Amino acid sequence: MDIGITVEPYKGISAADLLKLVNKIGMNYIEINVTILPTLVECIPLLQKFRVGFHLPIVGLNDYDFAGPEYQEQIDELIELLNANHDRMNIKCYIAHPPEPDPTINWDNLLENLNKIKGPIVIENIQEMSHELFIEFVNKAKSVLGDKYKGILFDGPHAYLRGGDWDYLLKEHIDEITYIHLSDCRTYETPNDTHYPFGYGDLPVEEITSLLQKNNYSGPIILELLAAPDGRVLDPIVESYLFITRKFDKLRYLNAKLRYLLLAPFIRRKLKGHGINP
């Protein structure tokens, strides 16, 4: 099983330096996005050490997406860059959201652009979309993308924060789920998709992991994690990673825990040098 985290530049620490750190801890899968592209030349040799997922841009974070016709020039430039560097970046799949903030529009434009990408694509559930509409979009994606479509990405916080039958996809479409996003969140906060490490919110992570184990899930699990509410970064994020590896891969858990014990003092010094609370 592939278990890893998202990697992007953080408070003065480059993506390349973060890639080196997560490699030393023993992670075998990472997810990246457009924030890595300004330093792509430096990062490519490091990306070869991992299996890589690439999260395509979304309006809320990157100010454009693959759905809006008004972004077509940016979309075409990114598609050209990704297709030219797909193998060098060791990309195993691309992650796509349905259109946001309005998930009912621009389906055809989004799917047409996704079809231009060299590589497999998974479709991620979003908080703004009902289960029924999401499955309708997934079925259309299957018909348009053909063999490029590689399943549903189940984002735990997105499903949970919708409320109601949050576990619908896990229970009714588990055979189609091939990729997982996890982080903690608080239903009582606004905004609430805060990407906290585990233990700082109310996501039922034990229930989610139990359902995955019960159904013999074996695809990637990616932790989309930012700082804890108290500002700490290192221990909360690594502890979240260790929690998942302990659940799904005991040998990797022991290996990562030992590596972290040896590396933690060095990593803490580096973070403090950037003014980051480890």
PyMOL commands that set and color helices and strands:
alter all, ss='L'
color gray80, all
select helices_A, chain A and resi 15-25+34-47+59-62+69-85+107-114+131-148+156-162+168-172+174-176+205-214+234-248+250-273
alter helices_A, ss='H'
color red, helices_A
select strands_A, chain A and resi 3-6+29-32+51-55+91-96+121-124+149-155+177-182+221-223
alter strands_A, ss='S'
color yellow, strands_A
deselect
rebuild
show_as cartoon
